[in-house]
Amino acid sequence: MKILLANPRGFCAGVNMAIECLERALAFFGPPVYVYHEIVHNKYVVSRFSSQGVVFVDAIDDVPEGSTLLFSAHGVSPEVRAQARARKLTAIDATCPLVIKVHLEAIKYAKAGYTIVLIGHEGHDEVVGTMGEAPERIVLVETAEDVEALEVADPAKVAYLTQTTLSIDDANVVIAALRKKFPDIDSPAKGDICYATQNRQGAVRELAARADVVLVLGSQNSSNSRRLAEIARSLKAPSHLIDGVAEIRPEWFDGVETVLVTAGASAPEDVVQECVEYLQRTFGAKFEEAVVREEDVHFPLPKSLRELIDDAEPAQTAGRS
């Protein structure tokens, strides 16, 4: 058996930043540190932090007044930020900068009087946060059929934005429908679907044809991970979205010569390696790093956390002298 290990795969810059942010906050403040929703959509990451004293909440009211709260990589609405201020929480914003870009675009278009069509999945944390920037101006669509049913106050003043983790192909179908219905529709100069989503999807498109089966490491609530599995299936490659090696079934590999292994942007590398080791141990598989594109993107820690740490360092240094 041969393993094609897709590259790029796994953590993106936004996820790396959010996880480092939570690690640093935990080390600086000590447990408990609260996080609004999951820090990233991955079971293993959430479980690891829970064991270290991180408490994940779905409502700001569940955070004791005066506590430390971290906003997840998916972003939050202005209403959530206001609730955090009202409870006197030390809030640290780990929103991915590419999600912040979409929020700023929503604010800009709303101030200019546009109807904003947001292409995304209802209920996804990122979509909820983006829509909260201008709820009276944003309408959500997911399919071309949704576009057909769409009515707006001024068809000449419409703009679209997208969730950052969509399937590029699916988004393009909806965008084409929007352009057909609203020929004057506006959009950002640079698309919203993030570089990591595009790169991971591109790697699967390029490599799936060489594989008899595809393993995608990622959780079921991870939008970008699910898109990877869907793309592989659309290319007629049997595909399985799994959290880790415990979910692998030996019968998936009957008669299989080549396995493509990849991971969503919120899946840690150690679960990928565990799966590779399983295939090596069970089937004597050899692996090949299949590099489709190089990535070299890094996002700094949020300013709010950097300032807290920097302000504390002189006092800590003075205490040791």
N, C-alpha and C positions, 0 to 999 in steps of 0.2 A: 504494500500500500504506500502511496505517496500523499503527503500533506502539503497543500499550498497554503502558506500562512500569509494572508492578505496584509499588505502594508501600503497605505496607512490603515490602522484599525484602532479601536479602543479610545482611551481618554483623549479628548480635545483640549484646547487651551482653556476654554471656559470651565470645563469640569475640573481640570488641574487646579485652576485658580480657586474655585469654590471649595474644593477639598483641602487645599493648603490653608485657605482662609479659616475653615472650621478647625483644622489641626492647631493653627496658631492661636485662635481664640480660646480653644480648650486648654492649651498650655498656659496662656496668659491669665485667664480668668479662673480656671479650674472649673470642674463640674459643679452644678449642671449648667450647660449652655443649651439654650433652646433654639430650635430651627423651625421656621414657618414652612410647613410641608416637608417633603423629603429633600435633602440637600441636592441630590441628583436621583434620577429614576433608576436605581439599581438596588436589588435586595441585599447583596453582599456588602456594599458600601454602607447602607443604612444600618444593617445589623452590626457591623464593626463599630460604628460610632455610638450606637445605642449601648454597646457593652462598655464603652468608655465614659458614659455619663451624659451623653447628648440626648435631649428629649425633643422628639419631633411632634409638632402640634399642628392642628388644622384650624385653630381659632386663636386670635390674639388674647382673648379672655382667659385662655388656659395657661398663660404665662404670668407668673407672680410679678407684681409691681416691683420695679427696680432691677429686674433680672437682665441678663444678657441675651439678646435675640439676634439670630442671623437670618437674613432673607436668602432663600435658596437661589440657585443659578437660573431658575426660570423667571424670576422677576415677580413683583407684586404691584398692586394698584396703589394710587395715592391714598385711598381710603384705609388700606392696611397700614401704611406709613403713619397716617394720622392716629390710628388706634394705638400704635406702638408708642407714639409721643405722649398720648393721653395717659398711658400706663407707666410713663417715666422709664421706659426700657432703654438700655444701651443697645441701639440697633446698629448692626453691621450689615452692609449691603453686598452680598456676594453674587449679585445678578451678572450674568455673562454680558460683556460689553456689546456683543452682537444683538442681544435681546434689548439692551438699553437703546441701541440704534433704532429699533422698531418703535419703541415707546416714544422717542423723540420725534420720529416721523409722524406718528399718530397725533401728537400734540400740535405739530406744525400744521398738518392738514386740517385739524379740527379748528384751530384759530383762524384759518383762512376760509372757513365755511364749507368745506368739502364734506360729502358723504364718504366715509371710509369703508371700503369692503375689505374685511380681513379674511384671508383664506387660511383655514386651520381646522383643528379638531375640537368640537365642543367639549368643554369641561377640562381640557388640558391646562395645566397650571400656567404655562406661558400665555395661552390665549386669554385666560381669565384676567391675568395681570395687564395685558395690553389693552383689552377692552375697557378695563377700569380707568384708563387715562382719559377717555372721552365716550362714556357709555351712550350718550345721546346722539353721537355722531357715527358710531361704528356698528356695522352689521356683519355677521359672520356667515360665510359660505364654505362648503366643503366640496361640493361637486358642481359640474356644469349644469345639472338639473336645478340646483339651488339658484344659480345665476339666472336661469330662465324665469324663475318665479319672483325675481327681485324687482322691487319698485322703489324708486328714489325720488326725492323732491325735485332735484334739478339734474337731469341726465348729463348736462354739460359740465357739472362740477362734481366729479366722482374720482376717487383715487383708490388704489388697492395696495395692501401690504400682505405679507405672508408670515406665517409661523416659521421659525428658523429651521425646524427639523422635518419639514415635509419631504415627500418623494418629489424630486425635480420633475419627473414625467407627469405625475398627477397634478402638480401645481401648474404646469404649462398648459394642460387641458383646460383647467379652470380659467387661467389667464386669457387663453384664446377665446373662450366663451365671453369673458368680460369685455375684451376688445371688440368683439363682434357686436355685442349689445350696446356698449358705450364707446363709440369710436374715439371720443376725446378724453378717455380715461387717463389719469395721470398716475405716475408711479415713481418711486425713488430712482435716482440715477444708477445706483448700485443695488442689485437684488438683495432680498432679505434672507434667503436660504443660506445657511452658514457654510463657510469653506470646508469644515470638517464633514458636514453632512454630504456635501457634493463629492468630496474626495472618497469617502467610504462607499458611497453609492457607485461612483465611477469605477472603483476597484472591483466591486462585485460584478458589475456589468462586463468588465474586461476579463475577469478570471473564471466566472461561472461556467462558461462554455468548455473549460478544460476539466471540469469536475463532474463526478458522478453523484455526489451529495454535498450539501453545504451546511455547515454548522455556524450559527450566528450566536455569539455570546451576548446576552442582554436580557433584561427583565421585560415581562409582558406589558408593563405600563410605560416602557421607553418607546416613544414615538419613532425616533430615528433607528432603533434596533429593529422594530417591526417592519419598517420600510425596507431594510436590507434583506430580510427574509422574503418579503413580498417580491422584491426585484428578482431575486434568485428564482423564485417559483415562476415568475413571468417569463423567464428564460429557459423554462422546462427543466430546471435543476431542483430535485427534491431538497427541501430546506427545512431545518429545525431550529427554532428560537429557544435557547435554553439558558438558564441562569448559571449552570455549572456542570461539572462532570457527573454528578449524581443523577442527572436527568437523561444521560446518554443511554440509548438502547442498542445492544449489540446487533440486533437484527437489521438496523438501519444500514449496516455495512456489508450485508450479504452480496457477494459478487462485485463489491466496490473496489476500484483501483486507485481513484484519486478523490481526496476530500479537501474541499476549500473551507478553511477556518477563518472567520473574521469576528469582529466585535463592534457593538455600538459605541457611541461616543461616551457613554456613562459606564461601560463595563471595564473593570480593572484587569490589568495584564496577568495577574496571578491566576485568575480563573481560566484564561486562555491557555496558559502554560500547563495547567492541570489537565486540560482536555488533550493537548498535544502529547503529554506524557502518557495518558491513558491509551491513546491510539498507538503510540510507540510500544508500550508494554503489552497490549492485547493483540495487536496485529503486526508487530515488527515494522511499523511505519517509519519511513524516512521523511524529513520535512525540508521544505524549500521556502525561504523568504521571498515572496513574490512582490517586489517593489513596483508599484504603479506610479506613485508620486511621493516626493519628499515633502515633509511638513516642518516648518521652523517658526511656529507662532507661539508667543508667550504673552500672557496678560498679567500685569502687576497686581499685587494685593490691593483691595479697595482703600481709598484714601482714609476713610474713617478708622480702619484698623491700623494702618501704618502710623497715623497720628497718635493713637492710643499707646502703641508700643514705643514709639519714639519719645513721647512725653514721659513714659515710665522709666526709660533706661537711665537718664541722669540721676534719678532718685535711687535706683538700684545700685548704680555705680558708687554714689555717695555713701550708701549704707555699707558697702563692702570695704570702703577706704578707712 
